[in-house]
Amino acid sequence: MTSLVGRIALVTGASRGIGLAIAEELITAGVHVVRLARSISTRLGERRTDFTCDVTSEPEVRTVVARLMEAVGIPDIVVNNAGTFMLKPLAETTTDELESNLRVNLTGPFMVLRELLPHLIKKDWAHIITVGSVADHVPFSGNAAYGASKYGLRGLHEVLARELQGTDVRTTLISPGPTDTGLWDELGADGKQHVFDRADMLRAEDIAQAVLFAVSLPARANVDLIRISPAG
């Protein structure tokens, strides 16, 4: 496996859940991690840099990307992880809810990549990780807005992979199954919307280890897709 010591990684949605687990895994591997999230305070550190950022805001994304490149440098690893989640049938989903899911899960990653790509393709090694979902390839009832946004994210990632052929930028789509994070807490205390037993779900660290595996492979190898499912 390739050493990542001294590399720089940008992880969006890194204040909790999967994003936080990915950030911690990369820090342990010797990477300087830049975390972006709405709920963290800007902080410059030796091994970790935090920037407050709403990835659905184009001005904020543009400003933060410029600041992080000035303060830390051009990232070698970009993990588009920030996302939102909801369960609701199509007929009950409002236009605002659909647009919110698309804005966070699809437009946000698009804007982050658009700002960084001109710089990434000049590097002799870089890796873009897209954190998708089982819902980016399997349709679920009651999943209209979220499923549409994740199918779109997978499409964006696959176009990106085509456009980056012939460059030194690798791309990996990671599509995990149900993962036990705080997002499930927000679906209602009565648990009526919990369609999965949380004890049987994946853990955030499972996804983080998949990210570490993908980015640690030698430059001659690329993992195009990792689909992770709960065992059993």
C-alpha positions in Angstrom: 0.0 0.0 0.0 1.1 3.5 -0.7 2.1 5.8 2.2 -0.2 8.8 2.6 2.0 10.7 5.0 2.2 14.3 4.1 -0.8 14.2 1.7 -3.6 16.7 2.0 -7.3 15.7 2.0 -10.5 17.7 1.8 -13.5 16.0 3.3 -17.0 17.6 3.1 -19.6 17.0 5.7 -16.9 16.0 8.1 -18.3 17.2 11.5 -20.1 13.9 12.2 -21.0 10.5 10.9 -19.3 9.1 7.9 -17.4 12.3 7.1 -16.0 12.5 10.6 -14.9 8.8 10.5 -13.2 9.3 7.1 -11.4 12.4 8.4 -10.2 10.6 11.5 -9.0 7.5 9.5 -7.0 9.7 7.1 -5.5 11.7 10.0 -4.3 8.4 11.5 -2.7 7.5 8.2 -0.6 10.7 8.3 -2.8 12.9 6.1 -3.4 16.6 6.8 -7.2 16.7 6.6 -9.2 19.8 5.8 -12.8 19.4 7.1 -15.7 21.3 5.7 -19.1 21.5 7.4 -21.7 24.1 8.4 -21.5 23.1 12.1 -17.8 23.4 12.7 -15.8 26.5 13.5 -12.9 27.6 11.3 -9.6 26.4 12.9 -6.1 26.0 11.5 -4.1 23.2 13.0 -1.0 21.1 12.4 -2.7 17.9 11.3 -6.3 19.2 10.8 -7.8 22.3 9.4 -11.5 23.2 9.8 -13.5 25.6 7.7 -17.1 26.5 8.2 -18.8 26.0 4.9 -22.2 25.4 3.5 -21.5 23.4 0.3 -24.8 24.5 -1.2 -23.6 28.1 -1.3 -21.6 28.9 -4.4 -19.9 32.0 -2.8 -19.0 30.0 0.3 -17.5 27.1 -1.7 -15.5 29.5 -3.9 -14.2 31.4 -0.9 -13.3 28.4 1.2 -11.5 26.6 -1.6 -9.4 29.7 -2.2 -8.6 30.0 1.6 -7.7 26.3 2.0 -5.3 26.4 -1.0 -3.7 29.5 0.5 -3.5 28.1 4.0 -2.7 24.4 3.3 -2.3 23.8 -0.4 -4.1 22.0 -3.2 -5.6 18.8 -1.8 -4.4 15.5 -3.1 -7.6 13.7 -1.9 -11.1 15.1 -2.2 -13.9 13.3 -0.5 -17.4 14.5 -1.5 -19.3 13.2 1.5 -21.7 16.0 2.6 -25.3 14.8 2.2 -28.8 14.9 3.5 -31.4 12.1 3.9 -35.1 11.7 4.0 -37.7 9.1 3.6 -41.0 10.1 2.0 -43.2 8.8 -0.9 -43.1 10.8 -4.1 -46.8 11.9 -3.7 -46.0 13.4 -0.3 -42.7 15.0 -1.3 -42.8 18.8 -1.8 -40.8 20.6 -4.5 -38.8 22.3 -1.8 -37.8 18.9 -0.3 -36.8 17.6 -3.7 -34.8 20.7 -4.5 -33.1 20.6 -1.0 -32.0 17.0 -1.6 -30.7 17.8 -5.0 -28.9 20.9 -3.7 -27.0 19.1 -0.9 -26.4 15.7 -2.5 -25.7 16.8 -6.1 -25.2 20.5 -6.6 -22.8 20.8 -3.6 -20.4 18.1 -4.9 -20.6 19.6 -8.3 -19.6 23.0 -7.1 -16.7 21.6 -5.0 -15.3 19.7 -7.9 -15.7 22.6 -10.3 -13.6 24.8 -8.1 -10.9 22.2 -7.6 -10.6 20.3 -10.9 -8.4 22.9 -12.7 -5.9 22.5 -9.8 -6.2 18.8 -9.4 -5.4 17.9 -13.0 -2.1 19.7 -12.7 -0.9 17.4 -9.9 1.0 14.2 -10.5 -1.3 12.3 -8.2 -4.8 13.0 -6.9 -7.8 11.0 -5.9 -11.5 12.0 -5.9 -13.8 9.9 -3.7 -17.6 10.3 -4.1 -19.7 8.9 -1.3 -22.9 7.7 -2.8 -25.4 5.2 -1.4 -27.1 1.9 -2.1 -29.9 4.3 -3.3 -27.6 5.4 -6.2 -28.3 2.0 -7.9 -31.3 0.4 -6.2 -34.7 2.1 -6.2 -36.6 2.1 -2.8 -40.2 3.0 -2.2 -40.5 6.2 -0.2 -37.2 7.4 -1.4 -38.1 9.8 -4.2 -36.1 12.9 -3.5 -33.1 11.2 -1.9 -32.9 8.4 -4.5 -33.1 10.9 -7.4 -30.3 13.0 -5.9 -28.1 9.9 -5.3 -28.7 8.5 -8.8 -27.7 11.9 -10.1 -24.6 11.9 -8.0 -23.6 8.6 -9.4 -24.1 10.0 -12.9 -22.0 13.0 -12.1 -19.2 10.8 -10.8 -19.2 8.5 -13.9 -19.0 11.5 -16.2 -16.2 12.9 -14.1 -14.3 9.6 -14.4 -14.6 9.7 -18.2 -13.4 13.3 -18.3 -10.4 12.5 -16.2 -9.2 9.6 -18.3 -5.6 10.2 -19.3 -4.8 12.4 -16.3 -3.2 11.5 -13.0 -6.5 11.9 -11.1 -8.1 8.7 -9.9 -11.8 8.4 -9.1 -13.8 6.1 -6.8 -17.5 5.9 -6.1 -18.3 4.3 -2.7 -21.9 3.2 -2.4 -22.6 2.0 1.2 -25.8 0.3 2.4 -27.6 1.5 5.5 -25.1 3.0 7.9 -25.8 3.7 11.6 -25.2 7.5 11.9 -27.1 10.3 13.6 -29.1 10.9 10.4 -31.4 8.1 11.5 -32.1 10.0 14.8 -33.7 12.8 12.7 -36.4 10.6 11.2 -38.6 10.6 14.3 -38.3 9.4 17.9 -41.2 7.0 17.4 -39.1 4.9 15.0 -41.9 4.4 12.5 -39.7 5.5 9.6 -36.8 3.3 10.7 -37.1 0.7 8.0 -33.8 -1.0 9.0 -32.7 -2.4 12.3 -29.8 -0.1 13.3 -28.0 -3.0 15.1 -27.6 -4.6 11.7 -26.4 -1.5 9.9 -22.9 -0.7 8.7 -20.8 1.6 10.9 -19.2 4.8 9.8 -15.7 3.4 10.3 -16.5 0.7 7.7 -16.9 3.3 5.0 -13.8 5.2 6.3 -11.7 2.0 5.9 -13.0 1.6 2.3 -11.9 5.2 1.5 -8.4 4.5 3.0 -8.1 1.3 1.0 -9.0 3.1 -2.3 -6.6 6.0 -1.8 -3.7 3.8 -0.6 -3.4 1.6 -3.7 -0.4 2.2 -5.9 -0.8 4.9 -8.6 -1.0 2.2 -11.3 -4.3 0.9 -9.8 -7.7 2.5 -9.5 -10.8 1.2 -7.7 -13.7 2.4 -9.8 -16.5 1.4 -7.4 -16.9 0.0 -3.9 -20.4 -1.2 -2.9 -20.6 -2.1 0.8 -23.5 -4.0 2.2 -24.3 -5.2 5.8 -23.4 -8.8 6.2 -26.1 -11.3 6.6 
